[in-house]
Amino acid sequence: MIITIIESLFSAFLLTFATTNVMPDRIKKQRILLCILTNFAIVYWLGTRLGQWIIFPALFFTFFISLFGSKHPFWDFICGLAGYVSAICVNYCLFYGINICFHLSQEYMRIHYPLLTNLLYFILYFFITWLFGFLIRTYFNPDAIRQHSPYYYAGCATLIICALMIILTVIYGEPLGYTPELIQLNALMFVTYFLTTLAFLFFIFHTERQTLKKNMELQYLNSLEDYTKDIEQLYQNMRVFRHDYENILTSLWDYINAGDLDSLKEYFEKDLLPVSRQLTRSNTNLAELSHLEIPPLKSLIYSKYIKAQEEGVTIKIEIPQTVSDISMNIIDLIRISGIIIDNALEALQNQTDGICQIGLLQNNDSLTFIVENSVPQDFVYNDQLFERYYSTKKYHDGIGLYTVAKILDHYDHILHSVNCENGMFSQKLIIPVERPGSSYGVSSVLMNDSERSH
């Protein structure tokens, strides 16, 4: 009875920690305890009746309890399943090692040293899955993954098939007995298949990152071409304006000489002033963009500027000093900047005299990135804007600002503030110039899991 209780308890620990240890989202202690109790009940009451088939109901309830209300249920499930498969591989490798070193079979160890066997296995798989989970939470950001990519679905399907094959091999192999030869064969087969599957998943992640990088470079080149054309058009407009300068002065003199001030005022307001404002605005914004020496960010802001012009939205860019470096992964910066600017421009669609202002202000200690947009007087800021699926706009999925918040969770050195006053809604990022001991060139898929300061 005592041996059965001990083995059931160790099995419950295995089923719980092998899965929850490696999940990207940290599982609350109350849920872990509930998983342990549920798995203990399943193993203790059904173990003798179902044998190894209890793996399926135990895994079902473990995932159901752990993933209920999870932020990333898909990736928690995939990583949890990989953790359980790794624990099985550890089990076979452990007994294979014991047989090689001490010439003791698995059955002998289970019969004569059940407590020691379970304790060794528990320590070994707990440490490996904990290390596996630590690496996942440190270097893997689920929010940066395009889950709609068919490559990811193919990789995850391969992992699921791998897990099913290993579990079914364990189940159907139990009646044959765990001979040293069978343990050796299973250990070699399981580890090889599992590592091959992980290598395939890693290859998919690497391929997706390279694709994303190439798409960004292509977008930059396209925007750079448009930027160059816009500069050329502005230069041509200036030449035309200078060419017509004398004619304009002559027409002004004619009105003044005739004393027709009303016609002079009308001519100035309808003909001269709009052209002057257009040239001044375009010249100012393009001149400000010339101070930005980060090509991807420059390309993004320029593309948003063109979009605003096409939609008739007033936009102002302010970059008074040269900005050439930023202590943040460029992919994350582009994603955040794009979402914030898009939200600002969308908020102006129903405003007749709205304005969007984008600023990059550099000082000795930090770089301040700020985006402001005018809002109606009755607008009230709500903290729920950064929650998943919440949106104040119709037919929007509400994941934009939520994605911003999740990305910034990986940068504890960046201050993110939101303010709404005097009819202007603003978001500000204060990014330190340098953060010693950090690597900012890593993709957003591979970032530290830290707390963000709002």
Solvent accessible surface area in square Angstrom, and as a share of the most:
residue,aa,sasa,rsa
1,M,157,0.70
2,I,125,0.64
3,I,86,0.44
4,T,59,0.34
5,I,68,0.34
6,I,46,0.23
7,E,60,0.27
8,S,4,0.03
9,L,74,0.37
10,F,34,0.14
11,S,37,0.24
12,A,0,0.00
13,F,52,0.22
14,L,29,0.14
15,L,6,0.03
16,T,0,0.00
17,F,33,0.14
18,A,0,0.00
19,T,0,0.00
20,T,8,0.04
21,N,18,0.09
22,V,0,0.00
23,M,0,0.00
24,P,13,0.08
25,D,26,0.14
26,R,178,0.65
27,I,25,0.13
28,K,140,0.59
29,K,172,0.73
30,Q,135,0.60
31,R,72,0.26
32,I,35,0.18
33,L,102,0.51
34,L,91,0.45
35,C,0,0.00
36,I,16,0.08
37,L,103,0.51
38,T,33,0.19
39,N,0,0.00
40,F,53,0.22
41,A,43,0.33
42,I,17,0.09
43,V,17,0.10
44,Y,51,0.19
45,W,164,0.57
46,L,62,0.31
47,G,19,0.18
48,T,126,0.73
49,R,187,0.68
50,L,77,0.38
51,G,28,0.27
52,Q,51,0.23
53,W,108,0.38
54,I,19,0.10
55,I,11,0.05
56,F,68,0.28
57,P,39,0.25
58,A,0,0.00
59,L,12,0.06
60,F,125,0.52
61,F,85,0.35
62,T,1,0.00
63,F,16,0.07
64,F,121,0.50
65,I,22,0.11
66,S,3,0.02
67,L,30,0.15
68,F,137,0.57
69,G,74,0.72
70,S,24,0.15
71,K,107,0.45
72,H,14,0.06
73,P,61,0.38
74,F,65,0.27
75,W,6,0.02
76,D,0,0.00
77,F,64,0.27
78,I,8,0.04
79,C,15,0.09
80,G,0,0.00
81,L,13,0.06
82,A,4,0.03
83,G,0,0.00
84,Y,8,0.03
85,V,0,0.00
86,S,10,0.06
87,A,0,0.00
88,I,13,0.07
89,C,8,0.05
90,V,13,0.08
91,N,19,0.10
92,Y,6,0.02
93,C,59,0.35
94,L,29,0.14
95,F,4,0.02
96,Y,71,0.27
97,G,29,0.27
98,I,16,0.08
99,N,31,0.16
100,I,98,0.50
101,C,91,0.54
102,F,135,0.56
103,H,156,0.69
104,L,52,0.26
105,S,36,0.23
106,Q,6,0.03
107,E,77,0.34
108,Y,85,0.32
109,M,9,0.04
110,R,84,0.31
111,I,122,0.62
112,H,103,0.46
113,Y,99,0.38
114,P,20,0.12
115,L,100,0.50
116,L,87,0.43
117,T,4,0.02
118,N,17,0.09
119,L,78,0.39
120,L,73,0.36
121,Y,25,0.10
122,F,49,0.20
123,I,101,0.51
124,L,66,0.33
125,Y,2,0.01
126,F,66,0.27
127,F,115,0.48
128,I,62,0.32
129,T,0,0.00
130,W,116,0.41
131,L,72,0.36
132,F,50,0.21
133,G,0,0.00
134,F,96,0.40
135,L,82,0.41
136,I,18,0.09
137,R,24,0.09
138,T,21,0.12
139,Y,109,0.41
140,F,24,0.10
141,N,2,0.01
142,P,12,0.08
143,D,28,0.14
144,A,16,0.13
145,I,15,0.08
146,R,99,0.36
147,Q,66,0.29
148,H,130,0.58
149,S,3,0.02
150,P,97,0.61
151,Y,123,0.47
152,Y,6,0.02
153,Y,109,0.42
154,A,50,0.39
155,G,0,0.00
156,C,4,0.03
157,A,47,0.37
158,T,40,0.23
159,L,1,0.00
160,I,60,0.31
161,I,92,0.47
162,C,0,0.00
163,A,1,0.01
164,L,79,0.39
165,M,103,0.46
166,I,2,0.01
167,I,3,0.02
168,L,65,0.32
169,T,42,0.25
170,V,13,0.08
171,I,8,0.04
172,Y,139,0.53
173,G,8,0.08
174,E,69,0.31
175,P,113,0.71
176,L,135,0.67
177,G,25,0.24
178,Y,26,0.10
179,T,61,0.35
180,P,49,0.31
181,E,123,0.55
182,L,37,0.18
183,I,4,0.02
184,Q,88,0.39
185,L,106,0.53
186,N,5,0.02
187,A,6,0.05
188,L,122,0.61
189,M,83,0.37
190,F,1,0.01
191,V,43,0.25
192,T,76,0.44
193,Y,63,0.24
194,F,12,0.05
195,L,102,0.51
196,T,79,0.46
197,T,2,0.01
198,L,50,0.25
199,A,60,0.46
200,F,79,0.33
201,L,19,0.09
202,F,144,0.60
203,F,127,0.53
204,I,6,0.03
205,F,42,0.17
206,H,84,0.38
207,T,45,0.26
208,E,14,0.06
209,R,72,0.26
210,Q,71,0.31
211,T,52,0.30
212,L,60,0.30
213,K,106,0.45
214,K,134,0.57
215,N,76,0.39
216,M,31,0.14
217,E,86,0.38
218,L,105,0.52
219,Q,85,0.38
220,Y,54,0.21
221,L,102,0.51
222,N,77,0.39
223,S,9,0.06
224,L,69,0.34
225,E,94,0.42
226,D,72,0.37
227,Y,25,0.10
228,T,64,0.37
229,K,116,0.49
230,D,35,0.18
231,I,68,0.35
232,E,97,0.44
233,Q,100,0.44
234,L,20,0.10
235,Y,129,0.49
236,Q,83,0.37
237,N,56,0.29
238,M,74,0.33
239,R,130,0.48
240,V,89,0.51
241,F,64,0.27
242,R,177,0.65
243,H,146,0.65
244,D,49,0.25
245,Y,115,0.44
246,E,130,0.58
247,N,96,0.49
248,I,29,0.15
249,L,84,0.42
250,T,79,0.46
251,S,31,0.20
252,L,39,0.19
253,W,155,0.54
254,D,80,0.42
255,Y,65,0.25
256,I,91,0.46
257,N,109,0.56
258,A,81,0.63
259,G,53,0.51
260,D,57,0.30
261,L,119,0.59
262,D,118,0.61
263,S,35,0.23
264,L,33,0.16
265,K,127,0.54
266,E,91,0.41
267,Y,46,0.17
268,F,96,0.40
269,E,83,0.37
270,K,138,0.58
271,D,72,0.38
272,L,24,0.12
273,L,46,0.23
274,P,66,0.42
275,V,71,0.41
276,S,46,0.30
277,R,138,0.50
278,Q,84,0.37
279,L,19,0.09
280,T,82,0.48
281,R,96,0.35
282,S,13,0.08
283,N,76,0.39
284,T,59,0.34
285,N,2,0.01
286,L,5,0.02
287,A,48,0.37
288,E,31,0.14
289,L,0,0.00
290,S,60,0.39
291,H,62,0.28
292,L,1,0.00
293,E,99,0.44
294,I,16,0.08
295,P,58,0.37
296,P,38,0.24
297,L,0,0.00
298,K,41,0.18
299,S,7,0.05
300,L,11,0.05
301,I,0,0.00
302,Y,6,0.02
303,S,36,0.23
304,K,28,0.12
305,Y,0,0.00
306,I,46,0.24
307,K,71,0.30
308,A,0,0.00
309,Q,66,0.29
310,E,140,0.63
311,E,82,0.37
312,G,69,0.67
313,V,19,0.11
314,T,61,0.35
315,I,3,0.02
316,K,97,0.41
317,I,2,0.01
318,E,83,0.37
319,I,1,0.00
320,P,70,0.44
321,Q,99,0.44
322,T,73,0.42
323,V,1,0.00
324,S,68,0.44
325,D,110,0.57
326,I,19,0.09
327,S,6,0.04
328,M,5,0.02
329,N,4,0.02
330,I,52,0.26
331,I,18,0.09
332,D,1,0.01
333,L,1,0.01
334,I,24,0.12
335,R,65,0.24
336,I,0,0.00
337,S,0,0.00
338,G,10,0.09
339,I,37,0.19
340,I,5,0.03
341,I,0,0.00
342,D,39,0.20
343,N,36,0.18
344,A,3,0.03
345,L,1,0.01
346,E,47,0.21
347,A,41,0.32
348,L,4,0.02
349,Q,112,0.50
350,N,150,0.77
351,Q,41,0.18
352,T,144,0.84
353,D,128,0.66
354,G,9,0.08
355,I,53,0.27
356,C,0,0.00
357,Q,53,0.24
358,I,3,0.02
359,G,4,0.04
360,L,2,0.01
361,L,70,0.35
362,Q,44,0.20
363,N,82,0.42
364,N,144,0.74
365,D,114,0.59
366,S,16,0.10
367,L,4,0.02
368,T,19,0.11
369,F,1,0.01
370,I,31,0.16
371,V,3,0.02
372,E,42,0.19
373,N,7,0.03
374,S,17,0.11
375,V,14,0.08
376,P,73,0.46
377,Q,164,0.73
378,D,119,0.62
379,F,63,0.26
380,V,122,0.70
381,Y,71,0.27
382,N,53,0.27
383,D,105,0.54
384,Q,75,0.33
385,L,21,0.10
386,F,29,0.12
387,E,90,0.40
388,R,97,0.35
389,Y,148,0.56
390,Y,65,0.25
391,S,36,0.23
392,T,87,0.50
393,K,67,0.28
394,K,165,0.70
395,Y,218,0.83
396,H,87,0.39
397,D,91,0.47
398,G,10,0.10
399,I,69,0.35
400,G,24,0.23
401,L,18,0.09
402,Y,24,0.09
403,T,21,0.12
404,V,0,0.00
405,A,10,0.08
406,K,29,0.12
407,I,0,0.00
408,L,0,0.00
409,D,37,0.19
410,H,18,0.08
411,Y,3,0.01
412,D,62,0.32
413,H,30,0.14
414,I,1,0.01
415,L,74,0.37
416,H,1,0.00
417,S,43,0.28
418,V,39,0.23
419,N,72,0.37
420,C,41,0.24
421,E,101,0.45
422,N,143,0.74
423,G,18,0.17
424,M,44,0.20
425,F,21,0.09
426,S,14,0.09
427,Q,6,0.03
428,K,69,0.29
429,L,1,0.00
430,I,55,0.28
431,I,1,0.00
432,P,38,0.24
433,V,69,0.40
434,E,131,0.59
435,R,72,0.26
436,P,117,0.74
437,G,92,0.88
438,S,43,0.28
439,S,72,0.47
440,Y,40,0.15
441,G,73,0.70
442,V,43,0.25
443,S,6,0.04
444,S,2,0.01
445,V,11,0.06
446,L,55,0.27
447,M,16,0.07
448,N,79,0.40
449,D,76,0.39
450,S,33,0.21
451,E,145,0.65
452,R,32,0.12
453,S,53,0.34
454,H,119,0.53
